[in-house]
Amino acid sequence: MTQPLNIVWFKRDLRIEDHQPLAAAAQAGRVLPLYIVEPELWAQPDVSARQWAFAAECLCDLQKALAALGQPLCIMVGNAVSILQQLHKDQGIAALWSHEETGNGWTYARDRAVAAWAHAAGVRWHEARQFGVVRRLKSRNGWAQGWDRDMAKAITPPPQALTPISGDWPTYIPNGEDLGLAPDPCPNRQRGGRSAALDTLNSFLRQRGRNYRYEMSSPVSAFDASSRLSPHLTWGTMSMREVAQATWARMQAFKTSNATDPRSWRGSMSSFSGRQHWHCHFMQKLEDEPRLEFENLHRAYDGLRPDCADAERLTAWSEGATGFPFIDACMRALNQHGWINFRMRAMLMSFASYHLWLPWRESGLYLARKFVDYEPGIHWSQVQMQSGTTGINAMRIYNPIKQGYDHDPEGIFVRTYVPELHSVPSAFLHEPWRWEDAASLSYPAPIVDNVLAAKAAREALYIIRKGADHKAAARKIVAKHGSRKAGVPMATQKRRLKAKPVSSGQLALDF
Ligand SMILES: Cc1cc2nc3c(=O)[nH]c(=O)nc-3n(C[C@H](O)[C@H](O)[C@H](O)COP(=O)(O)OP(=O)(O)OC[C@H]3O[C@@H](n4cnc5c(N)ncnc54)[C@H](O)[C@@H]3O)c2cc1C
């Protein structure tokens, strides 16, 4: 009689390094590494072919890494509960091992169904923490310090070997068409997989990151100057702990090294380190309150915008045809790359929610599909922040014309993505309607009046903010979700570095 299997269920943690469930399962007995391609998940409105293409490349790398350990990744297509049920019937499952997932509403419901099945079948499901996100968190007090402690823990090495399991295990990775995904060309998409993740981290920490602090805001420089690690964190080709420890090691090195411009490096690495907290800070919000994917965080804003988007406006915005050159350039860049920097994401969302008065759920779904790094916890929290519905953040209505002059003064970015405006003199590039030859352009007039649309939105929001019950509800939201500490002050970082030198050889990075 063969021993029952320890199933390691890979989800959005597609690596063998710093993978605690894999290491623990390998100690417990025979391991079957399993990825379940769930067609129902890939039929949800927030996912897309570009995301699957990235995930498939990650699976390819993972397959090779697991095969080198002795047991290739088994890839099954279907419903998670049915697949686990069948495996239990055929082989017997000793235990199920995975990382906790803070995903979208669908994965939350699926995890509950799996938990119910595991309980009924007497199968123990061990879930390990994947980020600094705490399940069933009672209070936000001390959360940031807990994050520091978690990230400073030793990196879990992969098992030395896995015992091969006899049988004909499926390994085929379906393509987007197999999954019925709509065509979604993304010619400049980042590549998935562990080796791409390592290259991205190394090039950022060694070369690209020096002026991160100053160059992350403009889309002219941000494609190169930002880390670009977000899709790798989303799909788990690298753990947040690996990124955090590599960053700390680099900060430590700048104390002693004679690197060119160590002050810029130090400032940039400090900003980068702080943003790693933000990642988990925002995910914690969705973990604590899953409804924020669908409903206004502050309920006083219910009914503020129409339930259904104005189709013409939504189409113009999503195709980059609003008549505002900087908005259109950003959207077209996003459509081609599957990524855009933070400030431009915020501006795109703000423009949709304030100037175009579109319901955030619909514009947010469009952006989710276009982001290869779509991470529901960060995404929906940010979508609500940029739409003014959290009730606790300052209202920020971006002026797309001013943003254009500030971040693309020469018009390099706009000319790249909106070639129709190539002949417009730089002085008019962000407001081509003011140019005397505007009529000769095959480019739309602005879809709304910039000043009037922003004013109307601001007034509508202020009326709600001044409402009698607004403050009391906002206080409760701050108590539940408010950041007690944004980023990590340098003093803490210095203490941490002294206390916990990063051991060499934990991570295959060349620094
Ligand atoms: C409307 C909107 C939607 C967004 N949706 C997503 C999303 O689906 N997935 C996603 O990863 N990020 C999202 N962000 C946050 C941010 O824009 C991206 O994390 C960042 O642009 C990714 O690029 P990078 O890896 O080069 O970031 P870097 O600037 O190099 O930062 C390093 C890492 O820190 C984290 N980080 C950086 N900025 C933020 C932030 N503002 N909030 C939370 N974490 C941050 C990310 O994990 C990022 O990979 C969204 C922002 C907005 C305004």
The ligand as a MOL file (V3000), in Angstrom:
LIG
                    3D

  0  0  0     0  0            999 V3000
M  V30 BEGIN CTAB
M  V30 COUNTS 53 58 0 0 0
M  V30 BEGIN ATOM
M  V30 1 C -5.3680 52.7100 -9.1330 0
M  V30 2 C -4.1340 51.9210 -8.7340 0
M  V30 3 C -4.1220 50.5450 -8.8770 0
M  V30 4 C -3.0000 49.7960 -8.5040 0
M  V30 5 N -3.0300 48.4340 -8.6710 0
M  V30 6 C -1.9610 47.6940 -8.3340 0
M  V30 7 C -1.9710 46.2830 -8.5230 0
M  V30 8 O -2.9590 45.6980 -8.9920 0
M  V30 9 N -0.8570 45.5840 -8.1840 0
M  V30 10 C 0.2520 46.1980 -7.6580 0
M  V30 11 O 1.2530 45.5220 -7.3690 0
M  V30 12 N 0.2600 47.5360 -7.4360 0
M  V30 13 C -0.7880 48.3020 -7.7730 0
M  V30 14 N -0.7560 49.6690 -7.5700 0
M  V30 15 C 0.3690 50.2630 -6.8230 0
M  V30 16 C 1.6000 50.7180 -7.6340 0
M  V30 17 O 1.2220 51.5430 -8.6840 0
M  V30 18 C 2.4210 49.5340 -8.1540 0
M  V30 19 O 2.7240 48.6550 -7.0860 0
M  V30 20 C 3.7520 49.9570 -8.7600 0
M  V30 21 O 3.5360 50.8850 -9.7800 0
M  V30 22 C 4.4560 48.7100 -9.3010 0
M  V30 23 O 5.6390 49.0250 -9.9660 0
M  V30 24 P 7.0680 48.6470 -9.3480 0
M  V30 25 O 7.1080 47.2190 -8.9620 0
M  V30 26 O 8.1120 49.1160 -10.2840 0
M  V30 27 O 7.0440 49.5260 -8.0320 0
M  V30 28 P 8.1860 50.1220 -7.1250 0
M  V30 29 O 7.9650 51.5780 -7.0360 0
M  V30 30 O 9.5090 49.6560 -7.5560 0
M  V30 31 O 7.8310 49.5400 -5.6810 0
M  V30 32 C 8.2400 48.2500 -5.2290 0
M  V30 33 C 7.0570 47.4720 -4.7540 0
M  V30 34 O 6.4110 48.1570 -3.6860 0
M  V30 35 C 5.0080 47.9830 -3.7690 0
M  V30 36 N 4.3600 49.2820 -4.0170 0
M  V30 37 C 4.8830 50.3650 -4.6400 0
M  V30 38 N 4.0030 51.3690 -4.6330 0
M  V30 39 C 2.9080 50.9120 -4.0070 0
M  V30 40 C 1.6560 51.4920 -3.6730 0
M  V30 41 N 1.3580 52.7460 -3.9670 0
M  V30 42 N 0.7530 50.7330 -3.0280 0
M  V30 43 C 1.0360 49.4590 -2.6840 0
M  V30 44 N 2.2040 48.8590 -2.9700 0
M  V30 45 C 3.1270 49.5850 -3.6190 0
M  V30 46 C 4.7520 47.0510 -4.9540 0
M  V30 47 O 4.7230 45.7410 -4.4840 0
M  V30 48 C 5.9880 47.2780 -5.8070 0
M  V30 49 O 6.2700 46.1880 -6.6540 0
M  V30 50 C -1.8680 50.4460 -7.9460 0
M  V30 51 C -1.8780 51.8430 -7.8110 0
M  V30 52 C -3.0020 52.5690 -8.2000 0
M  V30 53 C -2.9900 54.0680 -8.0430 0
M  V30 END ATOM
M  V30 BEGIN BOND
M  V30 1 1 1 2
M  V30 2 1 2 3
M  V30 3 2 2 52
M  V30 4 2 3 4
M  V30 5 1 4 5
M  V30 6 1 4 50
M  V30 7 2 5 6
M  V30 8 1 6 7
M  V30 9 1 6 13
M  V30 10 2 7 8
M  V30 11 1 7 9
M  V30 12 1 9 10
M  V30 13 2 10 11
M  V30 14 1 10 12
M  V30 15 2 12 13
M  V30 16 1 13 14
M  V30 17 1 14 15
M  V30 18 1 14 50
M  V30 19 1 15 16
M  V30 20 1 16 17
M  V30 21 1 16 18
M  V30 22 1 18 19
M  V30 23 1 18 20
M  V30 24 1 20 21
M  V30 25 1 20 22
M  V30 26 1 22 23
M  V30 27 1 23 24
M  V30 28 2 24 25
M  V30 29 1 24 26
M  V30 30 1 24 27
M  V30 31 1 27 28
M  V30 32 2 28 29
M  V30 33 1 28 30
M  V30 34 1 28 31
M  V30 35 1 31 32
M  V30 36 1 32 33
M  V30 37 1 33 34
M  V30 38 1 33 48
M  V30 39 1 34 35
M  V30 40 1 35 36
M  V30 41 1 35 46
M  V30 42 1 36 37
M  V30 43 1 36 45
M  V30 44 2 37 38
M  V30 45 1 38 39
M  V30 46 1 39 40
M  V30 47 2 39 45
M  V30 48 1 40 41
M  V30 49 2 40 42
M  V30 50 1 42 43
M  V30 51 2 43 44
M  V30 52 1 44 45
M  V30 53 1 46 47
M  V30 54 1 46 48
M  V30 55 1 48 49
M  V30 56 2 50 51
M  V30 57 1 51 52
M  V30 58 1 52 53
M  V30 END BOND
M  V30 END CTAB
M  END
